[in-house]
Amino acid sequence: MQDDARYLKRKVTAGSLDVHPTEKALVVHYEVEASILGEDGGPMLGERKEGQKIIRVKSLSPTTDVAALARKVVEECKLIPASRLPQVEQLLYYLQNRKSSPVEGKVEKKEKRAVKPKDLTPFEGMELNEEASITRMEEYVELLYEGIPEKIRGSALILQLARNPDNLEELLHNEAALGALARVLREDWKQSVDLATIIIYIFFCFSSFSQFHAVVSHYKIGALCMSVVEHELKRYDVWREELRKKSKACESAPENGSLRRDQDKALRKFQGLLAKQEQLLRVSLYLLLNLAEDTRTELKMRNKNIVGLLVRVLERDDEELLVLVVSFLKKLSIFLENKNDMAELDTVERLARLVPCEHEDLLNLILRLLLNLSFDSGLRAKMVEVGLLPKLTSLLGDESNRQVVMRILYHVSMDDRFRGMFVYTDCIPQLMQLLYDHGGEEIEAELISICINLAANKRNAQFMCEGNGLKMLMKRALKTKDCLLMKMIRNISQHDGPTKPLFIDYVGDLAAEIRTEEEEEWVLECLGTLANLTIPDLDWELVLKEYNLVPFLKDKLKPGSAEDDLILEVVIMIGTVSIDDACAVMLAKSGIIPALIELLNARQEDDEFVCQIVYVFYQMVFHQATRDVIIKDTQAPAYLIDLMHDKNTEIRKVCDNTLDIIAEYDEEWGRKIQSEKFRFHNNQWLEMVESRQVDEAEPYLYDNDNDRTDLFYSADGITPGDGSVSPDFFSDLQPQNGDSHHSGDVNDVFDQTGSSTGRPATAYGFRPDEQPFYQYS
């Protein structure tokens, strides 16, 4: 061998160094050159071959010391020379900051979806010293006609053969064997748990392949397994009750040694029986799970209460059995009827005790089942009630389950009742940290969706702004122009209290983003955030002039100039800045009021537009300059009179308040408004009066009663009590603007003397700072 070695030469040359496209690994390319040398030392024959070595660095994390890891890689890999240490360090740094690639994400998701119960292995008591042979099948079948021990031995030998998929085809054609096995199972399953387990296991081997399902169904093994499971669960209840009685007797007489021994003996017996029973349950349920691939078969199982049986098994502690049961429930939960059954059987409560757990696959399956159930609002409420919210929040740090957990939390956060409960968990700090850790990368949809929902709650918003929370959010949003992140900020900005003044520092930054060149969705969120800033000390006139916003606002008021959402936000923005006297004048001079009336005509069927436009008029009539323009130069009061009896409560409320102010400052419009109120409140009474004979009618009803102010006001401030005005008119009167003697009794949400500007959040009466109508207890 030593002589031969003199004529062989092998040379390894290091090539390029790169990162793996999907894994956390380095790829080292190299070339191997093998030469056969002659006696004179010259090469006679040579061959070159390229290769690559993958160096996986699974321990690489955001906190890893890259320099130390690079030195270790160079030391341990002989293919990388020491001179390439800086390159290794640079590549590792790239890997450390690279986000998961789409391919890797798909692989991970696929792996998660593939979580399923482990394959069954021979159970205790099935082992045999002899090896089965397919040629001796007739002998094994004959054993099935003997006593229980022989039947167990024969079926165990057939099981040996069935566990090899290559034998299934031949066993399939042995109808005598399958018929005998089905008969024995049907007749003797109650006599021996071992026998039942082995025979069901044989049919389970067939059920693992879809093409053999017809055979299993032919012998009605599925229905038999349902009976076996139901019977075993009843036996379990009996055993547990017997054990409870013995334990109670032992506790009542602790000095009695014989009772203590009986109790210990009963406990050992119970544990032995339980182990065998769980083997039988596992193989039976696994067979049923395989057969449930066919939805028609699954429907038959549902009609036989498979959901109820599975939920009862959730009380067990055997993790492999629980993995199987939860997998089955997860499969069933996608159908409405099964989901409703689970709701009635308190499935969520039984699952709650298993969260969290050490078994990774079981935990993942439980979370995925909870995700399926969380689409039901009632079950979401149940999850909160049984204390799952803090448990789920604690799993946000588990990278393997984070995505599923965030989806469940997103569903919970959709409900107004439960948003406030997130304050009592560590969810918000964790979510803010996850946002911070993303750096410049795109934020996961689940993460930002939860944050948007939670920011709609006032206490959550305050929690998010603690420290430099708002600063971090604004800096990142303005840098990346992330519309969803700005939507979250917009939700935070809608709340009165300590959070709103924090936005003063960012008014300029937000105003600078409101340009025609920017993407419309981004402008919408920035404008919506600004429109929420009803801060008394804010100089809106300076903002409008500095960033030349008036032309932009006026241009967007034209119907069809932009999407309806953006036009609506422009109207809300005008309502916000109109609080400022100088701004209101500036807007009036720019011709925005006629543009608003034109928009009101175009959108008169849209309550949201109507409500916000009327609110702009309400703000403007507070200022002398704009009030004169609205009253004398436009038909806005006439539109308001038409809207005074709108079916929408919010619109009526804003109209009444606006018209009260107009009536106070303009006598002519005041008479028209009072006349319209009079006619509306007394419509039925007037119809009755007008139907009388002319000679019986009171003359004042047919005179120019609009000029008869004595019909509405008398010396004591009350209309005459002679029947000319119905009592209903008084009961529906709203306090007039300036009627301070009524303000103590009626809370006018549009009263500008209060601390709140009272802007309607929507035309449907919802305000972000309102408590929900129903409280969770």
Salt bridges, closest charged atoms under 4 A:
ASP3 OD1 - ARG6 NH1 3.95
GLU23 OE1 - ARG56 NE 2.80
GLU31 OE1 - ARG48 NH1 3.67
GLU33 OE1 - ARG48 NH2 3.99
GLU130 OE2 - ARG153 NH2 2.68
GLU139 OE1 - ARG136 NH2 3.03
GLU187 OE1 - ARG183 NH1 3.29
ASP188 OD2 - LYS151 NZ 2.56
ASP194 OD2 - LYS276 NZ 3.11
GLU232 OE2 - ARG235 NH1 3.02
ASP237 OD1 - ARG240 NH2 3.74
ASP237 OD2 - ARG312 NH2 2.97
GLU241 OE2 - ARG244 NH2 2.54
GLU278 OE2 - ARG316 NH1 3.52
ASP294 OD2 - ARG296 NH2 3.18
GLU298 OE1 - LYS331 NZ 2.55
GLU315 OE1 - ARG240 NH1 3.52
GLU315 OE2 - ARG350 NH1 2.81
ASP317 OD1 - ARG353 NH1 3.73
GLU320 OE2 - LYS118 NZ 3.86
GLU320 OE2 - HIS359 NE2 3.30
ASP341 OD2 - ARG302 NH2 3.10
GLU349 OE2 - LYS382 NZ 3.56
GLU360 OE2 - LYS112 NZ 3.86
ASP376 OD2 - LYS339 NZ 2.61
GLU385 OE1 - LYS382 NZ 3.76
ASP415 OD2 - ARG417 NH2 2.80
ASP416 OD1 - ARG419 NH1 2.75
GLU446 OE2 - ARG407 NE 2.99
ASP496 OD1 - LYS500 NZ 3.01
GLU513 OE1 - LYS481 NZ 2.66
GLU517 OE1 - ARG515 NE 3.35
GLU518 OE2 - LYS481 NZ 3.68
GLU518 OE2 - ARG515 NH2 2.40
GLU525 OE2 - LYS487 NZ 2.87
GLU525 OE1 - ARG490 NH1 3.10
GLU541 OE2 - LYS545 NZ 3.04
ASP555 OD1 - LYS558 NZ 3.69
ASP564 OD1 - ARG603 NH2 2.75
GLU569 OE2 - ARG490 NH2 2.50
ASP581 OD1 - HIS623 ND1 3.05
GLU650 OE2 - LYS653 NZ 3.67
ASP660 OD1 - LYS677 NZ 3.06
GLU668 OE2 - LYS672 NZ 3.68
GLU676 OE2 - HIS645 NE2 3.21
GLU698 OE2 - ARG692 NH1 3.29
ASP710 OD1 - ARG708 NE 3.00
ASP732 OD2 - HIS681 ND1 3.45
ASP769 OD1 - ARG767 NE 3.69
